[in-house]
Amino acid sequence: MSDESEKPVAKVAPLRKAVPCPICRRPSAREHYPFCSDRCRNVDLNRWLSGSYAIPVADDETKADEDDV
């Protein structure tokens, strides 16, 4: 009878592959993806708002010469 009362456990595949948190490298959490916690999410937001993240721009001197003419 004990076999009948035990229900089989359903295996659910995760929606996304678990990746390390970009801030602290711990495994990411589903509710804070791709971060592991709300703290790491806020740290990343602060870095964006303070200008720590920037896309490097290469100055192209040929365009500057054309603008002067």
PDB file of N, CA, C and O in Angstrom:
ATOM      1  N   MET A   1       0.807  -1.203   0.000  1.00  0.00           N
ATOM      2  CA  MET A   1       0.000   0.000   0.000  1.00  0.00           C
ATOM      3  C   MET A   1       0.848   1.264   0.000  1.00  0.00           C
ATOM      4  O   MET A   1       0.411   2.300  -0.501  1.00  0.00           O
ATOM      5  N   SER A   2       2.033   1.195   0.544  1.00  0.00           N
ATOM      6  CA  SER A   2       2.862   2.393   0.595  1.00  0.00           C
ATOM      7  C   SER A   2       3.264   2.830  -0.812  1.00  0.00           C
ATOM      8  O   SER A   2       3.487   4.018  -1.046  1.00  0.00           O
ATOM      9  N   ASP A   3       3.358   1.895  -1.743  1.00  0.00           N
ATOM     10  CA  ASP A   3       3.713   2.256  -3.109  1.00  0.00           C
ATOM     11  C   ASP A   3       2.612   3.066  -3.781  1.00  0.00           C
ATOM     12  O   ASP A   3       2.904   3.945  -4.591  1.00  0.00           O
ATOM     13  N   GLU A   4       1.368   2.789  -3.466  1.00  0.00           N
ATOM     14  CA  GLU A   4       0.238   3.496  -4.076  1.00  0.00           C
ATOM     15  C   GLU A   4       0.081   4.901  -3.511  1.00  0.00           C
ATOM     16  O   GLU A   4      -0.350   5.798  -4.235  1.00  0.00           O
ATOM     17  N   SER A   5       0.415   5.122  -2.242  1.00  0.00           N
ATOM     18  CA  SER A   5       0.235   6.438  -1.631  1.00  0.00           C
ATOM     19  C   SER A   5       1.333   7.420  -2.053  1.00  0.00           C
ATOM     20  O   SER A   5       1.133   8.632  -1.972  1.00  0.00           O
ATOM     21  N   GLU A   6       2.468   6.925  -2.493  1.00  0.00           N
ATOM     22  CA  GLU A   6       3.539   7.809  -2.950  1.00  0.00           C
ATOM     23  C   GLU A   6       3.263   8.247  -4.379  1.00  0.00           C
ATOM     24  O   GLU A   6       3.104   7.421  -5.278  1.00  0.00           O
ATOM     25  N   LYS A   7       3.210   9.553  -4.572  1.00  0.00           N
ATOM     26  CA  LYS A   7       2.956  10.081  -5.912  1.00  0.00           C
ATOM     27  C   LYS A   7       4.284  10.297  -6.625  1.00  0.00           C
ATOM     28  O   LYS A   7       5.269  10.688  -5.998  1.00  0.00           O
ATOM     29  N   PRO A   8       4.318  10.047  -7.911  1.00  0.00           N
ATOM     30  CA  PRO A   8       5.561  10.298  -8.638  1.00  0.00           C
ATOM     31  C   PRO A   8       5.845  11.800  -8.698  1.00  0.00           C
ATOM     32  O   PRO A   8       4.935  12.619  -8.818  1.00  0.00           O
ATOM     33  N   VAL A   9       7.113  12.128  -8.613  1.00  0.00           N
ATOM     34  CA  VAL A   9       7.530  13.528  -8.648  1.00  0.00           C
ATOM     35  C   VAL A   9       7.726  13.931 -10.104  1.00  0.00           C
ATOM     36  O   VAL A   9       8.453  13.276 -10.852  1.00  0.00           O
ATOM     37  N   ALA A  10       7.068  15.018 -10.494  1.00  0.00           N
ATOM     38  CA  ALA A  10       7.210  15.511 -11.857  1.00  0.00           C
ATOM     39  C   ALA A  10       8.496  16.306 -11.970  1.00  0.00           C
ATOM     40  O   ALA A  10       8.824  17.115 -11.102  1.00  0.00           O
ATOM     41  N   LYS A  11       9.208  16.067 -13.037  1.00  0.00           N
ATOM     42  CA  LYS A  11      10.433  16.821 -13.280  1.00  0.00           C
ATOM     43  C   LYS A  11      10.115  17.934 -14.266  1.00  0.00           C
ATOM     44  O   LYS A  11       9.638  17.689 -15.374  1.00  0.00           O
ATOM     45  N   VAL A  12      10.386  19.154 -13.842  1.00  0.00           N
ATOM     46  CA  VAL A  12      10.126  20.323 -14.674  1.00  0.00           C
ATOM     47  C   VAL A  12      11.462  20.899 -15.114  1.00  0.00           C
ATOM     48  O   VAL A  12      12.337  21.180 -14.295  1.00  0.00           O
ATOM     49  N   ALA A  13      11.597  21.065 -16.402  1.00  0.00           N
ATOM     50  CA  ALA A  13      12.843  21.636 -16.926  1.00  0.00           C
ATOM     51  C   ALA A  13      12.847  23.136 -16.672  1.00  0.00           C
ATOM     52  O   ALA A  13      11.816  23.786 -16.842  1.00  0.00           O
ATOM     53  N   PRO A  14      13.984  23.704 -16.267  1.00  0.00           N
ATOM     54  CA  PRO A  14      14.047  25.151 -16.045  1.00  0.00           C
ATOM     55  C   PRO A  14      13.859  25.906 -17.356  1.00  0.00           C
ATOM     56  O   PRO A  14      14.222  25.418 -18.426  1.00  0.00           O
ATOM     57  N   LEU A  15      13.286  27.104 -17.255  1.00  0.00           N
ATOM     58  CA  LEU A  15      13.047  27.903 -18.441  1.00  0.00           C
ATOM     59  C   LEU A  15      14.340  28.445 -19.025  1.00  0.00           C
ATOM     60  O   LEU A  15      14.491  28.538 -20.243  1.00  0.00           O
ATOM     61  N   ARG A  16      15.267  28.800 -18.156  1.00  0.00           N
ATOM     62  CA  ARG A  16      16.554  29.344 -18.589  1.00  0.00           C
ATOM     63  C   ARG A  16      17.680  28.574 -17.935  1.00  0.00           C
ATOM     64  O   ARG A  16      17.529  28.021 -16.846  1.00  0.00           O
ATOM     65  N   LYS A  17      18.786  28.549 -18.605  1.00  0.00           N
ATOM     66  CA  LYS A  17      19.970  27.923 -18.033  1.00  0.00           C
ATOM     67  C   LYS A  17      20.470  28.796 -16.880  1.00  0.00           C
ATOM     68  O   LYS A  17      20.524  30.019 -17.005  1.00  0.00           O
ATOM     69  N   ALA A  18      20.828  28.177 -15.776  1.00  0.00           N
ATOM     70  CA  ALA A  18      21.357  28.926 -14.642  1.00  0.00           C
ATOM     71  C   ALA A  18      22.738  29.451 -14.997  1.00  0.00           C
ATOM     72  O   ALA A  18      23.628  28.688 -15.373  1.00  0.00           O
ATOM     73  N   VAL A  19      22.906  30.738 -14.877  1.00  0.00           N
ATOM     74  CA  VAL A  19      24.187  31.372 -15.167  1.00  0.00           C
ATOM     75  C   VAL A  19      24.692  32.037 -13.894  1.00  0.00           C
ATOM     76  O   VAL A  19      23.899  32.350 -13.006  1.00  0.00           O
ATOM     77  N   PRO A  20      25.985  32.255 -13.792  1.00  0.00           N
ATOM     78  CA  PRO A  20      26.488  32.940 -12.599  1.00  0.00           C
ATOM     79  C   PRO A  20      26.074  34.405 -12.591  1.00  0.00           C
ATOM     80  O   PRO A  20      25.974  35.041 -13.640  1.00  0.00           O
ATOM     81  N   CYS A  21      25.839  34.921 -11.416  1.00  0.00           N
ATOM     82  CA  CYS A  21      25.485  36.328 -11.241  1.00  0.00           C
ATOM     83  C   CYS A  21      26.641  37.186 -11.755  1.00  0.00           C
ATOM     84  O   CYS A  21      27.791  36.927 -11.399  1.00  0.00           O
ATOM     85  N   PRO A  22      26.369  38.206 -12.588  1.00  0.00           N
ATOM     86  CA  PRO A  22      27.457  39.029 -13.112  1.00  0.00           C
ATOM     87  C   PRO A  22      28.159  39.876 -12.046  1.00  0.00           C
ATOM     88  O   PRO A  22      29.253  40.386 -12.293  1.00  0.00           O
ATOM     89  N   ILE A  23      27.562  40.031 -10.889  1.00  0.00           N
ATOM     90  CA  ILE A  23      28.161  40.836  -9.830  1.00  0.00           C
ATOM     91  C   ILE A  23      29.010  39.990  -8.888  1.00  0.00           C
ATOM     92  O   ILE A  23      30.178  40.308  -8.664  1.00  0.00           O
ATOM     93  N   CYS A  24      28.441  38.911  -8.331  1.00  0.00           N
ATOM     94  CA  CYS A  24      29.151  38.130  -7.311  1.00  0.00           C
ATOM     95  C   CYS A  24      29.490  36.703  -7.746  1.00  0.00           C
ATOM     96  O   CYS A  24      30.145  35.982  -6.992  1.00  0.00           O
ATOM     97  N   ARG A  25      29.071  36.278  -8.919  1.00  0.00           N
ATOM     98  CA  ARG A  25      29.347  34.966  -9.504  1.00  0.00           C
ATOM     99  C   ARG A  25      28.638  33.804  -8.821  1.00  0.00           C
ATOM    100  O   ARG A  25      28.962  32.654  -9.117  1.00  0.00           O
ATOM    101  N   ARG A  26      27.685  34.047  -7.921  1.00  0.00           N
ATOM    102  CA  ARG A  26      26.880  32.963  -7.354  1.00  0.00           C
ATOM    103  C   ARG A  26      25.826  32.556  -8.384  1.00  0.00           C
ATOM    104  O   ARG A  26      25.564  33.325  -9.308  1.00  0.00           O
ATOM    105  N   PRO A  27      25.215  31.382  -8.261  1.00  0.00           N
ATOM    106  CA  PRO A  27      24.180  30.984  -9.229  1.00  0.00           C
ATOM    107  C   PRO A  27      23.007  31.963  -9.218  1.00  0.00           C
ATOM    108  O   PRO A  27      22.597  32.446  -8.163  1.00  0.00           O
ATOM    109  N   SER A  28      22.482  32.246 -10.393  1.00  0.00           N
ATOM    110  CA  SER A  28      21.376  33.200 -10.496  1.00  0.00           C
ATOM    111  C   SER A  28      20.089  32.596  -9.943  1.00  0.00           C
ATOM    112  O   SER A  28      19.921  31.377  -9.908  1.00  0.00           O
ATOM    113  N   ALA A  29      19.188  33.469  -9.515  1.00  0.00           N
ATOM    114  CA  ALA A  29      17.885  33.054  -8.993  1.00  0.00           C
ATOM    115  C   ALA A  29      16.816  33.415 -10.012  1.00  0.00           C
ATOM    116  O   ALA A  29      16.928  34.428 -10.703  1.00  0.00           O
ATOM    117  N   ARG A  30      15.808  32.611 -10.103  1.00  0.00           N
ATOM    118  CA  ARG A  30      14.756  32.805 -11.101  1.00  0.00           C
ATOM    119  C   ARG A  30      14.071  34.159 -10.960  1.00  0.00           C
ATOM    120  O   ARG A  30      13.806  34.820 -11.965  1.00  0.00           O
ATOM    121  N   GLU A  31      13.784  34.577  -9.753  1.00  0.00           N
ATOM    122  CA  GLU A  31      13.050  35.836  -9.542  1.00  0.00           C
ATOM    123  C   GLU A  31      13.901  37.080  -9.731  1.00  0.00           C
ATOM    124  O   GLU A  31      13.364  38.183  -9.828  1.00  0.00           O
ATOM    125  N   HIS A  32      15.236  36.922  -9.786  1.00  0.00           N
ATOM    126  CA  HIS A  32      16.132  38.067  -9.954  1.00  0.00           C
ATOM    127  C   HIS A  32      17.009  37.923 -11.193  1.00  0.00           C
ATOM    128  O   HIS A  32      18.014  38.623 -11.315  1.00  0.00           O
ATOM    129  N   TYR A  33      16.654  37.037 -12.104  1.00  0.00           N
ATOM    130  CA  TYR A  33      17.491  36.692 -13.257  1.00  0.00           C
ATOM    131  C   TYR A  33      17.977  37.921 -13.993  1.00  0.00           C
ATOM    132  O   TYR A  33      17.161  38.813 -14.223  1.00  0.00           O
ATOM    133  N   PRO A  34      19.194  38.045 -14.370  1.00  0.00           N
ATOM    134  CA  PRO A  34      20.318  37.115 -14.267  1.00  0.00           C
ATOM    135  C   PRO A  34      21.113  37.263 -12.982  1.00  0.00           C
ATOM    136  O   PRO A  34      22.222  36.739 -12.880  1.00  0.00           O
ATOM    137  N   PHE A  35      20.570  37.964 -12.008  1.00  0.00           N
ATOM    138  CA  PHE A  35      21.275  38.180 -10.736  1.00  0.00           C
ATOM    139  C   PHE A  35      20.848  37.140  -9.714  1.00  0.00           C
ATOM    140  O   PHE A  35      19.860  36.433  -9.913  1.00  0.00           O
ATOM    141  N   CYS A  36      21.598  37.048  -8.615  1.00  0.00           N
ATOM    142  CA  CYS A  36      21.277  36.075  -7.575  1.00  0.00           C
ATOM    143  C   CYS A  36      20.362  36.662  -6.504  1.00  0.00           C
ATOM    144  O   CYS A  36      19.682  35.923  -5.791  1.00  0.00           O
ATOM    145  N   SER A  37      20.345  37.991  -6.391  1.00  0.00           N
ATOM    146  CA  SER A  37      19.555  38.612  -5.334  1.00  0.00           C
ATOM    147  C   SER A  37      19.171  40.034  -5.744  1.00  0.00           C
ATOM    148  O   SER A  37      19.654  40.569  -6.742  1.00  0.00           O
ATOM    149  N   ASP A  38      18.301  40.615  -4.951  1.00  0.00           N
ATOM    150  CA  ASP A  38      17.889  41.996  -5.190  1.00  0.00           C
ATOM    151  C   ASP A  38      19.062  42.949  -4.952  1.00  0.00           C
ATOM    152  O   ASP A  38      19.164  43.988  -5.604  1.00  0.00           O
ATOM    153  N   ARG A  39      19.933  42.597  -4.027  1.00  0.00           N
ATOM    154  CA  ARG A  39      21.108  43.429  -3.748  1.00  0.00           C
ATOM    155  C   ARG A  39      21.990  43.551  -4.984  1.00  0.00           C
ATOM    156  O   ARG A  39      22.386  44.653  -5.362  1.00  0.00           O
ATOM    157  N   CYS A  40      22.299  42.416  -5.616  1.00  0.00           N
ATOM    158  CA  CYS A  40      23.141  42.447  -6.811  1.00  0.00           C
ATOM    159  C   CYS A  40      22.456  43.191  -7.950  1.00  0.00           C
ATOM    160  O   CYS A  40      23.120  43.881  -8.723  1.00  0.00           O
ATOM    161  N   ARG A  41      21.163  43.063  -8.060  1.00  0.00           N
ATOM    162  CA  ARG A  41      20.411  43.803  -9.079  1.00  0.00           C
ATOM    163  C   ARG A  41      20.555  45.307  -8.853  1.00  0.00           C
ATOM    164  O   ARG A  41      20.742  46.065  -9.805  1.00  0.00           O
ATOM    165  N   ASN A  42      20.468  45.737  -7.592  1.00  0.00           N
ATOM    166  CA  ASN A  42      20.595  47.162  -7.270  1.00  0.00           C
ATOM    167  C   ASN A  42      22.030  47.671  -7.467  1.00  0.00           C
ATOM    168  O   ASN A  42      22.233  48.818  -7.865  1.00  0.00           O
ATOM    169  N   VAL A  43      23.010  46.827  -7.192  1.00  0.00           N
ATOM    170  CA  VAL A  43      24.402  47.208  -7.430  1.00  0.00           C
ATOM    171  C   VAL A  43      24.606  47.475  -8.917  1.00  0.00           C
ATOM    172  O   VAL A  43      25.245  48.459  -9.289  1.00  0.00           O
ATOM    173  N   ASP A  44      24.069  46.607  -9.765  1.00  0.00           N
ATOM    174  CA  ASP A  44      24.199  46.776 -11.208  1.00  0.00           C
ATOM    175  C   ASP A  44      23.478  48.038 -11.679  1.00  0.00           C
ATOM    176  O   ASP A  44      24.006  48.779 -12.507  1.00  0.00           O
ATOM    177  N   LEU A  45      22.289  48.285 -11.162  1.00  0.00           N
ATOM    178  CA  LEU A  45      21.548  49.492 -11.532  1.00  0.00           C
ATOM    179  C   LEU A  45      22.322  50.742 -11.128  1.00  0.00           C
ATOM    180  O   LEU A  45      22.380  51.710 -11.885  1.00  0.00           O
ATOM    181  N   ASN A  46      22.913  50.724  -9.942  1.00  0.00           N
ATOM    182  CA  ASN A  46      23.706  51.869  -9.488  1.00  0.00           C
ATOM    183  C   ASN A  46      24.895  52.121 -10.411  1.00  0.00           C
ATOM    184  O   ASN A  46      25.238  53.270 -10.690  1.00  0.00           O
ATOM    185  N   ARG A  47      25.520  51.048 -10.880  1.00  0.00           N
ATOM    186  CA  ARG A  47      26.653  51.207 -11.800  1.00  0.00           C
ATOM    187  C   ARG A  47      26.211  51.847 -13.111  1.00  0.00           C
ATOM    188  O   ARG A  47      26.927  52.682 -13.664  1.00  0.00           O
ATOM    189  N   TRP A  48      25.036  51.464 -13.614  1.00  0.00           N
ATOM    190  CA  TRP A  48      24.518  52.083 -14.840  1.00  0.00           C
ATOM    191  C   TRP A  48      24.204  53.555 -14.611  1.00  0.00           C
ATOM    192  O   TRP A  48      24.556  54.404 -15.430  1.00  0.00           O
ATOM    193  N   LEU A  49      23.544  53.857 -13.500  1.00  0.00           N
ATOM    194  CA  LEU A  49      23.119  55.233 -13.243  1.00  0.00           C
ATOM    195  C   LEU A  49      24.289  56.163 -12.923  1.00  0.00           C
ATOM    196  O   LEU A  49      24.228  57.359 -13.208  1.00  0.00           O
ATOM    197  N   SER A  50      25.347  55.620 -12.334  1.00  0.00           N
ATOM    198  CA  SER A  50      26.495  56.459 -11.995  1.00  0.00           C
ATOM    199  C   SER A  50      27.460  56.621 -13.169  1.00  0.00           C
ATOM    200  O   SER A  50      28.403  57.407 -13.079  1.00  0.00           O
ATOM    201  N   GLY A  51      27.246  55.904 -14.253  1.00  0.00           N
ATOM    202  CA  GLY A  51      28.091  56.025 -15.427  1.00  0.00           C
ATOM    203  C   GLY A  51      29.314  55.137 -15.412  1.00  0.00           C
ATOM    204  O   GLY A  51      30.235  55.349 -16.200  1.00  0.00           O
ATOM    205  N   SER A  52      29.350  54.136 -14.527  1.00  0.00           N
ATOM    206  CA  SER A  52      30.492  53.220 -14.482  1.00  0.00           C
ATOM    207  C   SER A  52      30.569  52.361 -15.734  1.00  0.00           C
ATOM    208  O   SER A  52      31.657  52.000 -16.184  1.00  0.00           O
ATOM    209  N   TYR A  53      29.409  52.035 -16.291  1.00  0.00           N
ATOM    210  CA  TYR A  53      29.376  51.272 -17.529  1.00  0.00           C
ATOM    211  C   TYR A  53      29.343  52.268 -18.682  1.00  0.00           C
ATOM    212  O   TYR A  53      28.485  53.150 -18.726  1.00  0.00           O
ATOM    213  N   ALA A  54      30.264  52.123 -19.595  1.00  0.00           N
ATOM    214  CA  ALA A  54      30.296  53.010 -20.760  1.00  0.00           C
ATOM    215  C   ALA A  54      30.794  52.228 -21.958  1.00  0.00           C
ATOM    216  O   ALA A  54      31.630  51.333 -21.829  1.00  0.00           O
ATOM    217  N   ILE A  55      30.281  52.569 -23.103  1.00  0.00           N
ATOM    218  CA  ILE A  55      30.712  51.946 -24.343  1.00  0.00           C
ATOM    219  C   ILE A  55      31.877  52.764 -24.874  1.00  0.00           C
ATOM    220  O   ILE A  55      31.732  53.965 -25.100  1.00  0.00           O
ATOM    221  N   PRO A  56      33.022  52.141 -25.076  1.00  0.00           N
ATOM    222  CA  PRO A  56      34.175  52.906 -25.558  1.00  0.00           C
ATOM    223  C   PRO A  56      33.944  53.394 -26.984  1.00  0.00           C
ATOM    224  O   PRO A  56      33.394  52.681 -27.823  1.00  0.00           O
ATOM    225  N   VAL A  57      34.372  54.610 -27.234  1.00  0.00           N
ATOM    226  CA  VAL A  57      34.217  55.213 -28.548  1.00  0.00           C
ATOM    227  C   VAL A  57      35.610  55.468 -29.103  1.00  0.00           C
ATOM    228  O   VAL A  57      36.442  56.113 -28.464  1.00  0.00           O
ATOM    229  N   ALA A  58      35.847  54.955 -30.293  1.00  0.00           N
ATOM    230  CA  ALA A  58      37.130  55.194 -30.953  1.00  0.00           C
ATOM    231  C   ALA A  58      36.981  56.432 -31.820  1.00  0.00           C
ATOM    232  O   ALA A  58      36.107  56.492 -32.685  1.00  0.00           O
ATOM    233  N   ASP A  59      37.827  57.409 -31.589  1.00  0.00           N
ATOM    234  CA  ASP A  59      37.795  58.616 -32.406  1.00  0.00           C
ATOM    235  C   ASP A  59      38.358  58.296 -33.779  1.00  0.00           C
ATOM    236  O   ASP A  59      39.471  57.787 -33.910  1.00  0.00           O
ATOM    237  N   ASP A  60      37.581  58.598 -34.784  1.00  0.00           N
ATOM    238  CA  ASP A  60      38.010  58.376 -36.153  1.00  0.00           C
ATOM    239  C   ASP A  60      38.482  59.705 -36.714  1.00  0.00           C
ATOM    240  O   ASP A  60      37.670  60.591 -36.981  1.00  0.00           O
ATOM    241  N   GLU A  61      39.782  59.851 -36.896  1.00  0.00           N
ATOM    242  CA  GLU A  61      40.349  61.128 -37.317  1.00  0.00           C
ATOM    243  C   GLU A  61      39.964  61.501 -38.742  1.00  0.00           C
ATOM    244  O   GLU A  61      39.961  62.684 -39.081  1.00  0.00           O
ATOM    245  N   THR A  62      39.643  60.536 -39.574  1.00  0.00           N
ATOM    246  CA  THR A  62      39.276  60.863 -40.954  1.00  0.00           C
ATOM    247  C   THR A  62      37.959  61.618 -40.984  1.00  0.00           C
ATOM    248  O   THR A  62      37.797  62.519 -41.807  1.00  0.00           O
ATOM    249  N   LYS A  63      37.020  61.284 -40.125  1.00  0.00           N
ATOM    250  CA  LYS A  63      35.745  62.006 -40.066  1.00  0.00           C
ATOM    251  C   LYS A  63      35.957  63.409 -39.530  1.00  0.00           C
ATOM    252  O   LYS A  63      35.305  64.345 -39.992  1.00  0.00           O
ATOM    253  N   ALA A  64      36.848  63.581 -38.570  1.00  0.00           N
ATOM    254  CA  ALA A  64      37.110  64.898 -38.008  1.00  0.00           C
ATOM    255  C   ALA A  64      37.718  65.810 -39.065  1.00  0.00           C
ATOM    256  O   ALA A  64      37.389  66.995 -39.116  1.00  0.00           O
ATOM    257  N   ASP A  65      38.598  65.278 -39.910  1.00  0.00           N
ATOM    258  CA  ASP A  65      39.204  66.080 -40.982  1.00  0.00           C
ATOM    259  C   ASP A  65      38.164  66.501 -42.012  1.00  0.00           C
ATOM    260  O   ASP A  65      38.229  67.615 -42.532  1.00  0.00           O
ATOM    261  N   GLU A  66      37.215  65.636 -42.312  1.00  0.00           N
ATOM    262  CA  GLU A  66      36.180  65.950 -43.300  1.00  0.00           C
ATOM    263  C   GLU A  66      35.243  67.040 -42.785  1.00  0.00           C
ATOM    264  O   GLU A  66      34.760  67.855 -43.571  1.00  0.00           O
ATOM    265  N   ASP A  67      34.978  67.069 -41.474  1.00  0.00           N
ATOM    266  CA  ASP A  67      34.088  68.065 -40.898  1.00  0.00           C
ATOM    267  C   ASP A  67      34.702  69.448 -40.921  1.00  0.00           C
ATOM    268  O   ASP A  67      33.975  70.438 -41.011  1.00  0.00           O
ATOM    269  N   ASP A  68      36.022  69.545 -40.843  1.00  0.00           N
ATOM    270  CA  ASP A  68      36.690  70.839 -40.820  1.00  0.00           C
ATOM    271  C   ASP A  68      36.683  71.518 -42.182  1.00  0.00           C
ATOM    272  O   ASP A  68      36.812  72.740 -42.250  1.00  0.00           O
ATOM    273  N   VAL A  69      36.539  70.776 -43.250  1.00  0.00           N
ATOM    274  CA  VAL A  69      36.613  71.339 -44.611  1.00  0.00           C
ATOM    275  C   VAL A  69      35.394  72.091 -44.967  1.00  0.00           C
ATOM    276  O   VAL A  69      35.298  72.625 -46.072  1.00  0.00           O
TER     277      VAL A  69
END
